C-alpha cells in the first residue's frame, strides 16, 4: 500500500512538472510572437520614416555606422552566449552538472559583455553629437537597440534562476525545473540573436537599400 501510494505521488509530481513545462514553453512562444510583432511594426515604421527627406542614415560613409567593427564585436558576444546555452542544453543529458553550470556562466558573462558593449557604443554616439533628438535615424537606433537590450536584460533574470538551481538544489523536482530553465533560456537567446542580426543588418544598410525595401513593400 505504501509503495502504491508513493508511486502515485511520484506520478502526480511528474504530471505536474510536465504540465508546467508545457505551459512555460507555450508562454515563451507567445512572448516571442508578441515581440516579433512589435519589432516588425517598428521596422515598418523605420522604413517608412527613412523615405522622408530629413532622414540622415547612420550608415552613410561619413556617419558612425559606416564602420561597424564595434557592433560586430558585440554580435560575437551574443553569438557566443547563444552557442553556450545550446551546449548547456545538450549537456543536460550528462549526470554531472558542472559542465552545464560552467556553460551557463559563459552565456551570462557573454550576454553581459554584449549589453556593456551596446552601452559603450551609445556613449560613443552621444559623444560625437548623435543624440536621439538630433535626427529620426538616431532616435530609431536608440529605440530599437534599447528595446532589444531590455529584452535581453529580462532574459538574464530567468538565466539567474536557472543557474542558481543548477548549483544549489539537487532534488529531483529542482533538477527538472533547472533543465526546463536552461531549455527556455536557450530558445529565448536564439530568438534574441536572430532579432539582433535582423536589426543590425537593417540599421547598417544604405539609404538605397531602404528605398528598395520601401518600393518592394509599396510604400
N, C-alpha and C positions, 0 to 999 in steps of 0.2 A: 504493500500500500504506500509506504514511504517513497519507494523507488518510483512508483507510478506518479505520485504527487510531484516528486522532484522533476521527473521528465516533463510533466505537464507545465510546470512553472518555467522550465527552460524553453519549452516550445512557445509559451506566451511571450517570453522576453525576445526570442528570435523573431517572432512575427512582428512584434512592436518595433524592433530595430529595422526590419525590412520596410515596414510602413513609413517610419521616419526617413529612411534612406530615399524611398520613392518620392516622398513629399519634398525633401530637401533638394533633390535633383530637379523635380518639376519646378520648384520655386526659383532655382538658379536659371533654368531655361527661360522662364517667364521674365526674369530680371534682365537677362541678356537680350531677349526680344525687345523689351521696352527700351533698353539702352541703344540697341541698333536703330530703332525707330527715331529716337531722339537725335543721335548723331547723323542719321540720314537727312532729317529735316534741317539740321544746322548746315550740312554740306550743300543742300539745295539752296539754302539762303546765301551761303558763301558764293556759289556760282552765280546766282542772280545778282548779288551786290558787286561782284567783280566786273560786271558789264557796265557799271556806271562810270562816267568819265573821270571822277575824282579818285578812283581806286589806284593805289600805289602798291603794287605787288612787292612783297618782301623778297621775291626770287629774282628781281631784276639784277643785272650784272653789278650795279653799284649798291645793291641792298644787302642786308645781313645774310639772307638765305641763299645768296649766290655761292657761298661756301658753307657746306653743311657738315663739316667734319665733327663738330661738337655734338650735333644731333645723332650722327652715326655712332659715336661712342656711347651715347645714351641708349640707342637702339640695341647695341651689342649687350649692354647690361640687361635689358628686358628680355632679349633672346636667351641669355644665359639663365635668367630666372625661370623662364618657361621650360627650358630643357631640363633644369634641375628638378622642377616639380614633376615633370613627366617621368624622369628616372626615379624620383622618390615614390611615385605611384606604383611603378613596376617593382620596386624593391620591397613593397609590402608583402610580397609572396614569401619573403625570407623571414625566418623566426626572429632574427636579430634586428632590433630597431635602430641600432647605431647608425648604419648607413642611411636609413631613411631620415633620421633626425639631422644628420650632417648635410644631406642634400636639401632639406627644408631650410636649414640655416643659410646655405649658399643662396637659395632662392630669395630669402628675406633680405639678405645683405645686398644682393644684386638689384632687387626692387628698390631698396632704399637709395642705392647709388644712382639709379635711374631718376628718382624723384629729385635728389640733390642736383644732379646734372641739369635737369629741366629748370630748376630754380636759378642755377648759375647762368644758364642761357638767358633766362628772363632778366636777370640782373645786368648782363652784358647789353641786352637790347635797350633797357632803360637808361643805362649809362651813355649809350650812343644817341639818346634822344628819341627812341622809338616807343612812345607811350601809347596806351590804349586810346587815348583821346586825340592822338595826332592824326590817325587815319583809320578807316574802317578795316583795312587789311591787318593792321596791328591789333585792333580790338578782337578780330576773329581769331588771330593766332593765340592771343592770351586766353580767350574763351575756350577754344577747342582743346588746347593743350592743358589748360587748367581743369576742365571737366574730366579729361582722361586721367590726370594726376589724382583728382579727388576720388575717382572710382578705384584706382589702384590703391590709394590710401585706405579706402574702405575694405578692400580685399585683404590688406595686411592685418586687419582685426581678426578675420577668420583664420589667417595664417598663424597668428599668435596663439589662438585657441588650439589649433591642430598640433602645432609644435609643442605646446605645453603638455598636451595629453600624451604625446609620444614619449616624453621623458619623465613623467611624474605619476602615472597611473597605469598599472599593469593588469587591471581586472579585465575580464573578457568583454564586458559591456563598454568599458572605456576604450579598449583596443578597437572595437567595431566603430565607435564614434571617431576615433583618431583616423582610421582608414577612410571613413567617409569624408572627413575633413580634408585629408590630403587629396582625395579624388576630386572633390569640389574645387579646391584651390587650383589644381592642375587645369581643370576645364576653364575656370574663370581667367586664369593667366594666359592661356592660349587665346582666349577670346580677346582679352585686352591687347595682346601682341598684334593680332590681326587688325584691331581697330587703330592701333598706333601706326602700323605700317600704311594703312589707308590714309590716315591723317597726314603722315609725313610725306607720302607721295603727292598728295594734293597741295599741301602748304608750300612745298618746294617746287611746284610746277610753274611753268612760264605762263604769262598772260595769254599767249596763243593757245595753250592747252585749255585754259578756262573758256576762251571763246569757242573752241571746237566742242567742248562738252556742252556749253550753253546752246550752241547750234544744234547739236545732236538731240538735246532734250526739248528743242523747240522753244527756247526762251528768247 
